[in-house]
Amino acid sequence: QVRLVESGGGLVQPGESLSLSCVASRTIFTIHTMGWYRQAPGKQRELVATITSGESTNYADFVKGRFTISRDNAKKTVYLQMSGLKPEDTAVYYCTADVKLGSTYTYWGQGTQVTVSS
C-alpha cells in the first residue's frame, strides 16, 4: 500500500513563494505518474500538475508559468514550487501517486493547507 505524506503548507502573502513536498512510503510497486491536486472551500477538487516517471510534466492553465512540479525517484518524493501566489490559490493541496497493476490505482495523501492572504 502506497502512503503519501505532504508537507510545506502554510500562510503566505500574495506574491510570495512556497514549496510543497510529498514523500511516498517504501513500496514494491512501481510508481508511475505523480501529481498535485487542490480543493478550495466551496469548489471542486482540481488538477494542478502531474509528472510522469520519465519526468514529463503537465500543468493546469491557471498555474502555468508560476508553479513547477518535479520529482526525485530515489527519494520517492514529488515537489511543487509555487511563486507569485494569489488569494485564489488558497486550498488544501493533495499529492497523488499512480500504480499500474493491470489497471491504474491512484493513491492520495491527506493534504496540506496553503493560505494566501494579506
N, C-alpha and C positions, 0 to 999 in steps of 0.2 A: 504494500500500500504506500503510495507516494504521499508524503506530508509536506506541506508548504507553509513557511512562516515569513510574513512580510515585516519589514522594519523601515524606519526613516521618516514616517509621517510626523506631522506637527503643524504648528501655526506659523504662517509667514505673511508678510505684507505683499500687496500687489507689486509685480515687477521683480520680485526676488526669486531665488532658485532653491530647489530642494531635490534630493536624490533618494530614491527608494531602492530597497534590496529585497530579494526573496530567495530563501535557501530551501532546496528540496532535500529531504532526508535520503539516506543511502537506500538504494533500491536495486534489485537485479534487473528491473525493466529499463529499457532504453527510453529516455525522454526525448521526444521529438520537438514539436513546436511549444514554445513558452510564450506567455503574453501577460498583458495587463488590461484589466477592465476597471471601470469605475461606476459608482452609483451615487448620485446626488439625491438629497431629500426630495421626495415627490416626483422623481424621474426614474425612467427605466435604466437598467444596467446597460452600459455601452462599452464597446471595444475601444481601447486606447491605442494599443500597439501589439504586434506579435513579432517573434523572431524564431526562425527555424533552426534545426540542428546545424545547418550549413551557414547560419548567420545571415540569411536573407530576411530583411525587415519589411514591415508594412505598418503604416500609420493612419490613424483617423485624420480627416482633413482639419479638424479643429485643433490638433496639436502639432501637425507637421511644421517643422521649422523651429519649434520650441522645445519639443521633447525628443530624447534619444534613448532607444532601447538597446541593451547589449547583454551578453551572457558569458559566463565562464563555465564551460562544461566540466572542467576538472573539479571545480568547487560546487557544481550543480546550482549555480546562482544566476538569477536574472536581475538586471538593474533597469531603472527608469530614471534618467536625468531630466529634470524639469527646470526650465528657465522661463522668464517672462510670465510668471504665473498671474492668473486673473481670478477675480472672485468666483467666476463661473466654473473654475477648476476645482472648487471645493467639493469633495466627495470622499467616500470610502473607496480606496484603491485595492483591488484584488489581483493577485498573480495567479496564473494558471499553468498547468503542465499537461501536455498530451502524451498518452502512451497508447501505442497501437498493438492490440492483441487480437488480431482478426478484424476488429473494429476499433475505432478510436474512443478512448476514455479520457475525459478531462477532469483533472483534479484541481481543487480550489483551496486557496489559503483563506484565513479568517478575515483578512483585510486590515488596512491601516488608514487612519483618518488623516486627510490633508485638508487644512482650512486656510483659505486665502482671504484675509480681511485686514482692513486698516483700523 
